[in-house]
């Protein structure tokens, strides 16, 4: 049987579908076997007052079996489950150790592997399938343990009333470990922040943030190096997000990065922070939007996507011409600007008649409008053409 190579998001992908159906059919029996292995190792199970904990752990086992069976049947990843986060948080609030819960996960994982591998052997599958079962279960348990640990951490924060600390922790995880969505998403749930579809990151100096005392709706905010990063929902949505933007505008200086998916929050913050760190903007400027300074950011080379965003924004007028006209007008305009607006040298360089150069330059002038005759904007156009040519090469 061919096994798909990309199983990171769905560890059960590629296992025999008959095994998935058997897991579902024998779910109760397998659950009992796993719980029988876990219970003697945990003191909590001997305490009648800990029935909710035992019940939650059993639900986690049943959910894990359902998740594995579904992945085997569909080959698709399953949605992140909340139960591990809740178990970790509850463990913290009950003043029990995280190690106790993770021990249950380790023992349960071994029993899980043993039970499912046994079913596999009964169905006539060989040792290779048993090994793949072990790998799949290990991957699942690792993910569950991470979410339980995040819940435990947030439980500790909640128990001390440190909601602000939790949101600061969330921001640092989003910016410094953006690839670990599983980790920072569980922290977001713990502090009661619903992750929006798109966010914008603001950069504010520490002194000004402390003076402001926060923003409406209490968006996540925390220190990143010498600045404060504030994560707000898409300002275009209005409502609380709009009021948060207005709050930033009331500060002596705040820079709002581009609106991006939450996973790209570091990109949004980097652009906002760079304008402050490079002193492109200064106190008294109020609210600055990083997208209005793509030219400066392109020169500062914040990150690779800056150049492409700047080129796309600056050359949009001639790109709208479409087809071959875009390429011809762009090439002609680039040569014409490099020859300080002289037609004959431009024509000689690109191999066309001077009248053709005049025609294409008139097209560019109409496309760009008043920007075409603005020396500063013309410099931006020339740089954008150079960046586009560089990118093509």
Secondary structure, 3 states (H helix, E strand, C coil): CCCCCCCCCCCCCCCCHHHHHHHHHCHHHHHHHHHHHHHCCCHHHHCHHHHHHHHHHHHHHHHHHHHHHHHHHHCCCCCCCCHHHHHHHHHHHCCCCHHHHHHHHHHHHHHHHHHHHHHHHHCCCCHHHHHHHHHHHHHHHHHHHHHHHHHHHHHHHHHCCCHHHHHHHHHHHHHHCCCCHHHHHHHHHHCCCCCCCCEEEEEEEHHHHHHHCCCCCCCCEEEECCEEEEEEECHHHCHHHHHHHHHHHCCCEEEEEEEECHHHHHHHHHHHHHHHHCCCCCCCCEEEEHHHHHHHHHHHCCCHHHHHHHHHHHCHHHHCCCHHHHHHHHHHHHHHHHCCCCHHHHHHHHCCCHHHHHHHHHHHHHHHHHHHHCHHHHHHHHHHHHHHHHHHC
